[in-house]
Amino acid sequence: MHSVAAASTGAWTVYHRDDAHTGNDPTVPTMTGVTAGWVSSAMDGEVYGEPLIFNGVVYAATLNNTVFAFNQSTGALMWAKNVGTPQTGGWVCGNVGPSAGILGTPVIDQAANRIYVAALIAGAPPTYRLFGLDLANSGNIVLNTGVTPAGFDW
């Protein structure tokens, strides 16, 4: 693992950083080049959602339905939490697959100190579930509720 100092320790808790989805962090100086700060081999699947940052931790979720927490400066794995078996067949969605678990960008509720992810869970039929993970307690699941509306054809 290779590491360098992180450019910012600010919060990036939603898709494209803010409610307007600007993708701009005004606290970071103008960049003249980009290099990888660190790389991790700990992840168990592809990442399609945007990684998030909060309190010096980088959070990323995979198609294998696992949420990972990494130290922002060093890339060291802090914890990982799998929320259930992902759906692995019976559907086609562009270039995504063969597993389809957490596909979208999670969101962090700073006041509640939780990260929320929507995951496709295998079953007959497969179900979309919303999970809330406690950031102060190694990602323990504190919310697990169905989000598939009546009549939904996955």
C-alpha positions in Angstrom: 0.0 0.0 0.0 1.3 3.5 -0.9 0.1 6.6 0.9 0.4 10.3 0.7 -1.2 13.1 2.7 -4.9 13.6 1.8 -5.8 16.9 0.0 -8.8 17.6 2.3 -10.3 16.2 5.4 -13.7 17.9 4.7 -17.0 16.2 4.3 -18.2 14.7 1.1 -21.4 13.0 2.4 -23.7 12.9 -0.6 -23.5 12.4 -4.4 -21.3 15.1 -5.9 -20.6 16.6 -2.4 -23.6 18.9 -1.7 -27.4 19.2 -2.2 -26.8 21.0 -5.5 -24.5 18.2 -6.6 -21.8 20.6 -7.7 -19.0 18.2 -7.2 -16.9 21.1 -6.0 -15.0 21.4 -2.7 -14.2 25.1 -2.2 -11.8 24.2 0.7 -9.4 22.4 -1.7 -6.8 24.6 -3.5 -6.8 24.6 -7.3 -5.3 21.4 -8.5 -2.5 21.1 -11.0 -2.4 17.3 -11.2 -3.9 14.2 -9.6 -2.2 11.1 -8.2 -3.6 8.2 -6.2 -3.1 8.7 -2.5 -3.5 5.0 -1.8 -5.0 1.8 -3.3 -6.8 -1.0 -1.4 -7.1 -4.6 -2.3 -9.6 -5.2 0.6 -12.8 -4.6 -1.5 -14.9 -7.6 -2.5 -16.5 -6.2 -5.7 -16.9 -3.4 -8.1 -17.8 0.1 -7.0 -20.4 2.0 -9.0 -21.5 4.5 -6.4 -19.4 7.5 -5.5 -17.2 7.0 -2.4 -18.0 9.4 0.4 -15.8 11.1 3.1 -16.7 12.0 6.6 -14.5 12.6 9.7 -11.3 11.4 8.0 -12.9 8.1 6.8 -13.6 7.1 3.1 -16.7 5.0 2.7 -17.3 2.9 -0.4 -20.0 0.3 -1.2 -19.7 -2.7 -3.7 -21.9 -4.7 -5.9 -21.3 -7.5 -3.4 -23.4 -5.5 -0.9 -20.5 -4.6 1.3 -19.8 -1.2 2.8 -16.1 -0.5 3.5 -14.6 2.2 5.8 -11.0 3.2 5.1 -8.7 5.7 6.9 -8.6 8.7 4.5 -4.9 9.4 5.0 -3.5 5.9 5.0 -6.0 3.7 3.2 -6.0 1.3 6.2 -9.2 -0.8 6.4 -11.2 0.2 9.5 -14.2 -2.0 9.0 -16.4 -3.7 6.4 -20.1 -4.7 6.7 -21.9 -7.0 4.3 -25.7 -6.3 4.3 -26.8 -9.5 2.5 -26.4 -11.7 -0.5 -26.6 -9.7 -3.8 -28.9 -10.7 -6.7 -26.7 -12.5 -9.3 -29.0 -13.3 -12.2 -32.3 -12.8 -13.9 -31.8 -9.2 -14.9 -29.7 -7.1 -17.3 -28.6 -3.5 -16.6 -26.0 -2.2 -19.1 -22.5 -3.2 -18.0 -23.4 -4.0 -14.4 -23.0 -7.6 -13.2 -22.9 -10.4 -12.6 -23.9 -9.3 -9.1 -26.1 -6.4 -8.4 -26.0 -5.3 -4.8 -25.3 -1.6 -3.9 -25.3 0.2 -7.2 -26.0 3.8 -6.2 -24.1 6.3 -4.1 -24.8 6.0 -0.3 -25.6 9.0 1.8 -24.2 10.0 5.2 -26.5 11.6 7.8 -23.9 13.6 9.8 -26.3 14.4 12.7 -27.2 10.7 13.2 -23.7 9.5 12.4 -25.1 6.9 9.9 -24.5 5.9 6.3 -27.5 4.7 4.3 -27.3 2.3 1.4 -30.0 0.8 -0.9 -29.1 -2.8 -1.8 -30.7 -5.5 -4.0 -30.9 -8.6 -1.9 -31.2 -12.1 -3.5 -34.4 -14.0 -3.0 -37.6 -15.1 -4.7 -38.3 -12.4 -5.7 -35.3 -10.2 -5.1 -36.0 -7.2 -2.9 -34.5 -3.7 -2.6 -33.8 -2.9 1.1 -32.6 0.3 2.8 -29.9 -0.2 5.4 -28.6 2.3 8.0 -25.2 1.6 9.4 -23.9 3.1 12.6 -20.6 4.8 11.8 -19.5 5.0 15.4 -20.0 1.2 15.9 -18.1 -0.5 13.1 -21.0 -0.2 10.7 -23.5 -2.2 12.8 -26.9 -2.3 11.0 -29.4 -0.1 12.8 -32.0 0.1 10.0 -33.1 -2.7 7.6 -36.4 -1.9 5.8 -37.9 -2.8 2.4 -38.1 -0.1 -0.2 -39.8 -2.0 -3.1 -43.2 -0.4 -3.8 -46.3 -2.5 -4.4 -46.5 -3.7 -8.0 -42.7 -3.1 -8.6 -41.3 -5.5 -11.3 -37.6 -5.7 -10.7 
